[in-house]
């Protein structure tokens, strides 16, 4: 098993067989349900090392770890000794001295998980680093698609919105193309990263053309906090041209789904009649996030019980 004992910095650390094994393991955990508790990680301590705000990712990792029997320590940068001038290195060394077995790190700076690994022998999972990568979000998104359609190969997927600032878009593009999907990035030129073609995807400024006959339409949050200059004249203008509406969905296949990694800016990248429709998998993605992260923790970390 190549995934056993490895760190996870981005989806390209995984093989195709690793991804399929994660899907199958997550499915078994999901079939067992939320009430079932496990002892796979009993005696292990997992630290959620978050330097950036999070609801879904942090809580789902905490729930996943606890359901597998681990002890969980939540680190919050704003209330730590970092505010007293302690370095990142010394913070990690202090935590290591308390017996941390695995870190789940989220940070505003790209490359932070790799930097963390320089200072610890514990395992490291990237829960989002700047605009670079968000592997576990991509895996749970892909799992949700796989669960809904029974496959990913050959599906047409449009990822719409603020591609430039989106770590989710980058990791999803890598993973979904690995799994054989036809992926298109859709948005205004100002919100397209240079060299995006390297991910093996298509680029489009025409949302109607890009979503035509699509199986999946994934909206992305407009990340105003990462924008240092204006990329469009107003949010209303953005919504007019790139907001996902029932009309947008009408160009896709009849059984198409709408996805969003959250949090959503309703009325900007999507309107309520889409995000709250039967086609929406937004809440399903949150649920699947717990089981996918359980699968990851179960597979990569320690000697496992049979599930």
DRENDO-1510 file (C-alpha; in Angstrom, 1 decimal, always signed):
<recs>
REC; n; res; u; v; w
REC; 1; UNK; +0.0; +0.0; +0.0 .
REC; 2; UNK; +1.9; +3.1; -1.2 .
REC; 3; UNK; -0.3; +5.5; +0.9 .
REC; 4; UNK; +0.7; +3.9; +4.2 .
REC; 5; UNK; +3.0; +6.2; +6.3 .
REC; 6; UNK; +3.1; +9.0; +3.8 .
REC; 7; UNK; +2.6; +12.8; +4.1 .
REC; 8; UNK; +0.0; +14.4; +1.9 .
REC; 9; UNK; +1.0; +17.8; +0.5 .
REC; 10; UNK; -1.1; +17.6; -2.7 .
REC; 11; UNK; -3.0; +15.2; -4.8 .
REC; 12; UNK; -0.1; +14.4; -7.0 .
REC; 13; UNK; +1.5; +12.6; -4.1 .
REC; 14; UNK; -1.1; +9.9; -4.7 .
REC; 15; UNK; -1.3; +7.2; -7.3 .
REC; 16; UNK; -4.5; +6.3; -9.1 .
REC; 17; UNK; -4.7; +3.2; -7.0 .
REC; 18; UNK; -4.3; +5.3; -3.8 .
REC; 19; UNK; -7.3; +7.5; -4.8 .
REC; 20; UNK; -9.5; +4.5; -5.6 .
REC; 21; UNK; -8.6; +2.9; -2.3 .
REC; 22; UNK; -9.5; +6.1; -0.4 .
REC; 23; UNK; -12.9; +6.1; -2.2 .
REC; 24; UNK; -13.6; +2.5; -1.4 .
REC; 25; UNK; -12.6; +3.0; +2.3 .
REC; 26; UNK; -14.6; +6.2; +2.6 .
REC; 27; UNK; -17.6; +4.3; +1.2 .
REC; 28; UNK; -17.3; +1.6; +3.9 .
REC; 29; UNK; -17.1; +4.2; +6.6 .
REC; 30; UNK; -20.1; +6.0; +5.2 .
REC; 31; UNK; -22.1; +2.7; +5.0 .
REC; 32; UNK; -21.3; +2.2; +8.7 .
REC; 33; UNK; -22.6; +5.6; +9.5 .
REC; 34; UNK; -21.9; +8.4; +12.0 .
REC; 35; UNK; -22.8; +6.4; +15.0 .
REC; 36; UNK; -20.1; +3.8; +14.5 .
REC; 37; UNK; -16.9; +4.4; +16.5 .
REC; 38; UNK; -13.5; +2.8; +15.7 .
REC; 39; UNK; -10.2; +2.3; +17.6 .
REC; 40; UNK; -7.7; +2.5; +14.7 .
REC; 41; UNK; -6.1; +5.6; +16.1 .
REC; 42; UNK; -6.5; +4.9; +19.8 .
REC; 43; UNK; -3.5; +6.3; +21.7 .
REC; 44; UNK; -2.5; +8.6; +18.9 .
REC; 45; UNK; -2.6; +12.4; +19.1 .
REC; 46; UNK; -3.5; +14.6; +16.1 .
REC; 47; UNK; -3.0; +18.3; +16.1 .
REC; 48; UNK; -5.0; +20.6; +13.9 .
REC; 49; UNK; -2.5; +23.4; +13.2 .
REC; 50; UNK; -4.6; +26.2; +11.7 .
REC; 51; UNK; -3.2; +29.6; +10.9 .
REC; 52; UNK; -6.2; +30.5; +8.8 .
REC; 53; UNK; -9.9; +30.5; +9.5 .
REC; 54; UNK; -11.9; +27.3; +8.8 .
REC; 55; UNK; -15.2; +25.7; +9.6 .
REC; 56; UNK; -15.7; +22.7; +7.4 .
REC; 57; UNK; -12.2; +21.4; +7.0 .
REC; 58; UNK; -11.1; +21.8; +10.7 .
REC; 59; UNK; -14.3; +20.4; +12.2 .
REC; 60; UNK; -14.5; +17.5; +9.7 .
REC; 61; UNK; -10.9; +16.5; +10.5 .
REC; 62; UNK; -11.6; +16.7; +14.2 .
REC; 63; UNK; -14.7; +14.5; +13.9 .
REC; 64; UNK; -12.9; +12.1; +11.6 .
REC; 65; UNK; -10.0; +11.7; +14.1 .
REC; 66; UNK; -12.2; +11.3; +17.1 .
REC; 67; UNK; -14.4; +8.7; +15.4 .
REC; 68; UNK; -11.2; +6.7; +14.8 .
REC; 69; UNK; -10.3; +6.9; +18.5 .
REC; 70; UNK; -7.5; +9.6; +18.3 .
REC; 71; UNK; -7.0; +12.4; +20.8 .
REC; 72; UNK; -7.2; +15.8; +19.1 .
REC; 73; UNK; -5.4; +19.0; +20.0 .
REC; 74; UNK; -6.7; +22.2; +18.3 .
REC; 75; UNK; -4.0; +24.9; +17.8 .
REC; 76; UNK; -5.1; +28.4; +17.0 .
REC; 77; UNK; -2.4; +30.8; +16.0 .
REC; 78; UNK; -4.2; +33.9; +17.3 .
REC; 79; UNK; -4.1; +32.6; +20.9 .
REC; 80; UNK; -0.6; +31.0; +20.7 .
REC; 81; UNK; +2.9; +32.1; +21.7 .
REC; 82; UNK; +3.4; +33.2; +18.1 .
REC; 83; UNK; +1.8; +36.5; +19.2 .
REC; 84; UNK; +4.7; +36.8; +21.7 .
REC; 85; UNK; +7.3; +36.5; +19.0 .
REC; 86; UNK; +7.9; +32.7; +19.1 .
REC; 87; UNK; +9.0; +31.4; +15.7 .
REC; 88; UNK; +7.1; +28.8; +13.6 .
REC; 89; UNK; +10.0; +26.4; +14.2 .
REC; 90; UNK; +10.0; +26.7; +17.9 .
REC; 91; UNK; +6.2; +26.4; +18.0 .
REC; 92; UNK; +6.4; +23.1; +16.1 .
REC; 93; UNK; +9.2; +21.8; +18.3 .
REC; 94; UNK; +7.2; +22.7; +21.4 .
REC; 95; UNK; +4.2; +20.7; +20.1 .
REC; 96; UNK; +6.4; +17.8; +19.1 .
REC; 97; UNK; +7.7; +17.6; +22.6 .
REC; 98; UNK; +4.1; +16.9; +23.7 .
REC; 99; UNK; +3.9; +13.8; +21.6 .
REC; 100; UNK; +2.1; +14.8; +18.4 .
REC; 101; UNK; +1.8; +12.0; +15.9 .
REC; 102; UNK; +0.2; +13.8; +13.0 .
REC; 103; UNK; -0.3; +17.5; +12.1 .
REC; 104; UNK; -3.2; +18.7; +9.9 .
REC; 105; UNK; -2.0; +22.2; +8.8 .
REC; 106; UNK; -3.8; +25.1; +7.2 .
REC; 107; UNK; -1.7; +28.2; +6.5 .
REC; 108; UNK; -2.0; +31.4; +4.3 .
REC; 109; UNK; +1.5; +30.8; +2.9 .
REC; 110; UNK; +2.1; +28.3; +0.0 .
REC; 111; UNK; +4.5; +25.6; +0.9 .
REC; 112; UNK; +3.9; +25.8; +4.7 .
REC; 113; UNK; +3.2; +22.0; +5.0 .
REC; 114; UNK; +6.6; +21.2; +3.5 .
REC; 115; UNK; +8.2; +23.7; +5.9 .
REC; 116; UNK; +6.5; +22.1; +8.8 .
REC; 117; UNK; +7.9; +18.7; +7.7 .
REC; 118; UNK; +11.4; +20.1; +8.1 .
REC; 119; UNK; +10.9; +20.5; +11.8 .
REC; 120; UNK; +9.0; +17.3; +12.7 .
REC; 121; UNK; +9.1; +13.5; +12.2 .
REC; 122; UNK; +5.3; +13.4; +12.6 .
REC; 123; UNK; +3.1; +12.9; +9.6 .
REC; 124; UNK; +1.7; +16.0; +7.9 .
REC; 125; UNK; -1.5; +16.5; +6.0 .
REC; 126; UNK; -2.1; +19.7; +4.1 .
REC; 127; UNK; -5.5; +21.2; +4.8 .
REC; 128; UNK; -4.9; +24.2; +2.5 .
REC; 129; UNK; -1.8; +26.3; +1.9 .
REC; 130; UNK; -2.3; +29.7; +0.4 .
REC; 131; UNK; -3.5; +29.5; -3.2 .
REC; 132; UNK; -1.3; +26.4; -3.9 .
REC; 133; UNK; -3.2; +23.3; -2.9 .
REC; 134; UNK; -6.1; +21.8; -0.9 .
REC; 135; UNK; -5.8; +18.0; -1.5 .
REC; 136; UNK; -8.4; +16.7; +0.9 .
REC; 137; UNK; -11.1; +19.1; -0.6 .
REC; 138; UNK; -10.2; +17.8; -4.1 .
REC; 139; UNK; -10.5; +14.2; -2.9 .
REC; 140; UNK; -13.9; +14.7; -1.2 .
REC; 141; UNK; -15.1; +16.5; -4.3 .
REC; 142; UNK; -14.0; +13.7; -6.6 .
REC; 143; UNK; -15.5; +11.1; -4.2 .
REC; 144; UNK; -18.8; +12.9; -4.3 .
REC; 145; UNK; -18.7; +12.8; -8.1 .
REC; 146; UNK; -17.7; +9.2; -8.1 .
REC; 147; UNK; -20.4; +8.3; -5.7 .
REC; 148; UNK; -23.1; +10.1; -7.7 .
REC; 149; UNK; -22.1; +8.9; -11.2 .
REC; 150; UNK; -20.3; +5.7; -10.5 .
REC; 151; UNK; -17.3; +6.9; -12.4 .
REC; 152; UNK; -15.3; +10.0; -13.2 .
REC; 153; UNK; -13.6; +9.0; -16.4 .
REC; 154; UNK; -15.2; +10.7; -19.4 .
REC; 155; UNK; -17.3; +13.1; -17.4 .
REC; 156; UNK; -17.3; +16.8; -18.4 .
REC; 157; UNK; -16.6; +19.1; -15.5 .
REC; 158; UNK; -16.7; +23.0; -15.5 .
REC; 159; UNK; -15.0; +24.8; -12.6 .
REC; 160; UNK; -16.3; +28.4; -12.6 .
REC; 161; UNK; -15.2; +31.5; -10.8 .
REC; 162; UNK; -12.1; +32.9; -9.1 .
REC; 163; UNK; -9.6; +30.4; -10.5 .
REC; 164; UNK; -6.6; +32.7; -9.8 .
REC; 165; UNK; -6.9; +32.6; -6.1 .
REC; 166; UNK; -8.3; +29.0; -5.7 .
REC; 167; UNK; -6.2; +26.2; -4.3 .
REC; 168; UNK; -9.4; +24.1; -4.7 .
REC; 169; UNK; -9.4; +24.6; -8.4 .
REC; 170; UNK; -5.7; +23.7; -8.7 .
REC; 171; UNK; -6.0; +20.4; -6.7 .
REC; 172; UNK; -9.2; +19.5; -8.4 .
REC; 173; UNK; -7.8; +20.0; -11.9 .
REC; 174; UNK; -4.9; +17.7; -11.1 .
REC; 175; UNK; -7.0; +15.0; -9.5 .
REC; 176; UNK; -10.0; +15.0; -11.9 .
REC; 177; UNK; -7.8; +14.9; -15.0 .
REC; 178; UNK; -5.8; +12.0; -13.3 .
REC; 179; UNK; -9.1; +10.2; -13.0 .
REC; 180; UNK; -10.0; +10.8; -16.7 .
REC; 181; UNK; -12.4; +13.8; -16.6 .
REC; 182; UNK; -12.6; +16.5; -19.2 .
REC; 183; UNK; -12.1; +19.7; -17.1 .
REC; 184; UNK; -12.6; +23.3; -18.1 .
REC; 185; UNK; -11.7; +26.4; -16.0 .
REC; 186; UNK; -14.3; +29.2; -16.6 .
REC; 187; UNK; -14.0; +32.8; -15.6 .
REC; 188; UNK; -12.9; +36.3; -16.7 .
REC; 189; UNK; -9.3; +36.6; -18.0 .
REC; 190; UNK; -8.3; +38.6; -14.9 .
REC; 191; UNK; -9.1; +35.6; -12.7 .
REC; 192; UNK; -7.3; +33.0; -14.7 .
REC; 193; UNK; -3.8; +32.0; -13.5 .
REC; 194; UNK; -0.9; +32.1; -16.0 .
REC; 195; UNK; +0.0; +28.7; -17.2 .
REC; 196; UNK; -3.2; +27.1; -16.1 .
REC; 197; UNK; -3.0; +24.8; -19.2 .
REC; 198; UNK; -0.3; +22.8; -17.4 .
REC; 199; UNK; -3.0; +21.1; -15.5 .
REC; 200; UNK; -4.3; +19.4; -18.6 .
REC; 201; UNK; -7.5; +21.4; -18.7 .
REC; 202; UNK; -9.3; +23.8; -21.1 .
REC; 203; UNK; -9.8; +27.5; -20.4 .
REC; 204; UNK; -12.9; +29.5; -21.3 .
REC; 205; UNK; -14.4; +32.9; -20.8 .
REC; 206; UNK; -17.8; +31.8; -22.1 .
REC; 207; UNK; -19.8; +30.2; -19.3 .
REC; 208; UNK; -22.6; +29.0; -21.5 .
REC; 209; UNK; -20.2; +27.3; -24.0 .
REC; 210; UNK; -18.2; +25.8; -21.1 .
REC; 211; UNK; -21.1; +24.2; -19.3 .
REC; 212; UNK; -22.8; +23.0; -22.4 .
REC; 213; UNK; -23.5; +19.2; -22.0 .
REC; 214; UNK; -21.5; +19.3; -18.7 .
REC; 215; UNK; -22.1; +16.6; -16.0 .
REC; 216; UNK; -20.7; +18.8; -13.1 .
REC; 217; UNK; -20.7; +22.5; -12.6 .
REC; 218; UNK; -18.5; +23.5; -9.7 .
REC; 219; UNK; -18.7; +27.1; -8.4 .
REC; 220; UNK; -15.8; +28.8; -6.5 .
REC; 221; UNK; -16.0; +31.4; -3.9 .
REC; 222; UNK; -15.0; +35.0; -4.9 .
REC; 223; UNK; -11.9; +35.3; -2.6 .
REC; 224; UNK; -12.0; +39.1; -2.0 .
REC; 225; UNK; -9.6; +38.7; +1.0 .
REC; 226; UNK; -6.8; +37.5; -1.3 .
REC; 227; UNK; -7.4; +40.2; -4.0 .
REC; 228; UNK; -5.0; +43.2; -3.7 .
REC; 229; UNK; -6.6; +45.0; -6.7 .
REC; 230; UNK; -10.0; +45.1; -8.4 .
REC; 231; UNK; -10.4; +42.3; -11.0 .
REC; 232; UNK; -13.9; +43.4; -12.1 .
REC; 233; UNK; -16.0; +46.5; -11.7 .
REC; 234; UNK; -18.5; +45.1; -9.2 .
REC; 235; UNK; -19.8; +41.9; -7.7 .
REC; 236; UNK; -23.1; +42.5; -9.5 .
REC; 237; UNK; -21.3; +42.6; -12.8 .
REC; 238; UNK; -19.5; +39.4; -12.0 .
REC; 239; UNK; -22.8; +37.7; -11.1 .
REC; 240; UNK; -24.3; +38.9; -14.3 .
REC; 241; UNK; -21.7; +37.2; -16.5 .
REC; 242; UNK; -20.5; +34.3; -14.4 .
REC; 243; UNK; -23.1; +33.7; -11.7 .
REC; 244; UNK; -24.5; +30.2; -11.8 .
REC; 245; UNK; -28.2; +30.4; -12.3 .
REC; 246; UNK; -31.0; +28.0; -13.5 .
REC; 247; UNK; -30.3; +29.3; -17.0 .
REC; 248; UNK; -26.7; +28.3; -16.6 .
REC; 249; UNK; -27.7; +24.8; -15.4 .
REC; 250; UNK; -30.1; +24.4; -18.3 .
REC; 251; UNK; -27.1; +24.2; -20.7 .
REC; 252; UNK; -25.7; +21.2; -18.8 .
REC; 253; UNK; -26.9; +17.6; -19.0 .
REC; 254; UNK; -30.3; +16.8; -17.5 .
REC; 255; UNK; -28.8; +14.9; -14.6 .
REC; 256; UNK; -26.0; +17.4; -13.9 .
REC; 257; UNK; -25.0; +18.4; -10.4 .
REC; 258; UNK; -23.9; +21.7; -8.9 .
REC; 259; UNK; -21.0; +21.6; -6.5 .
REC; 260; UNK; -19.3; +24.2; -4.3 .
REC; 261; UNK; -16.4; +23.8; -1.7 .
REC; 262; UNK; -17.9; +26.5; +0.5 .
REC; 263; UNK; -18.4; +28.9; +2.0 .
REC; 264; UNK; -20.7; +30.3; -0.6 .
REC; 265; UNK; -21.3; +33.9; -1.5 .
REC; 266; UNK; -24.9; +33.6; -2.3 .
REC; 267; UNK; -25.9; +36.1; -5.0 .
REC; 268; UNK; -22.3; +36.4; -6.3 .
REC; 269; UNK; -21.1; +33.0; -7.7 .
REC; 270; UNK; -24.4; +31.2; -7.3 .
REC; 271; UNK; -28.1; +32.1; -6.6 .
REC; 272; UNK; -30.3; +30.3; -4.0 .
REC; 273; UNK; -32.5; +28.5; -6.5 .
REC; 274; UNK; -29.4; +26.6; -7.7 .
REC; 275; UNK; -27.5; +26.1; -4.4 .
REC; 276; UNK; -30.7; +24.9; -2.7 .
REC; 277; UNK; -31.9; +22.8; -5.6 .
REC; 278; UNK; -32.1; +19.0; -5.9 .
REC; 279; UNK; -29.0; +19.3; -8.2 .
REC; 280; UNK; -26.9; +20.7; -5.5 .
REC; 281; UNK; -24.4; +18.4; -3.7 .
REC; 282; UNK; -23.1; +21.1; -1.3 .
REC; 283; UNK; -24.3; +19.5; +1.9 .
REC; 284; UNK; -23.4; +16.0; +0.6 .
REC; 285; UNK; -19.8; +17.3; +0.1 .
REC; 286; UNK; -19.7; +18.3; +3.7 .
REC; 287; UNK; -20.9; +14.9; +4.9 .
REC; 288; UNK; -18.5; +13.1; +2.5 .
REC; 289; UNK; -15.7; +15.3; +3.9 .
REC; 290; UNK; -15.9; +13.5; +7.2 .
REC; 291; UNK; -15.8; +10.0; +5.7 .
REC; 292; UNK; -13.0; +10.8; +3.2 .
REC; 293; UNK; -10.8; +12.3; +5.9 .
REC; 294; UNK; -11.5; +9.2; +8.1 .
REC; 295; UNK; -10.3; +7.1; +5.2 .
REC; 296; UNK; -7.2; +9.2; +4.8 .
REC; 297; UNK; -6.3; +9.0; +8.5 .
REC; 298; UNK; -7.1; +5.3; +8.6 .
REC; 299; UNK; -5.0; +4.5; +5.5 .
REC; 300; UNK; -1.9; +6.6; +5.9 .
REC; 301; UNK; -1.2; +6.6; +9.5 .
REC; 302; UNK; -1.0; +3.6; +11.7 .
REC; 303; UNK; -1.6; -0.1; +12.0 .
REC; 304; UNK; -5.3; -0.5; +11.1 .
REC; 305; UNK; -8.2; -2.6; +12.3 .
REC; 306; UNK; -10.4; -4.2; +9.7 .
REC; 307; UNK; -13.4; -2.2; +8.8 .
</recs>
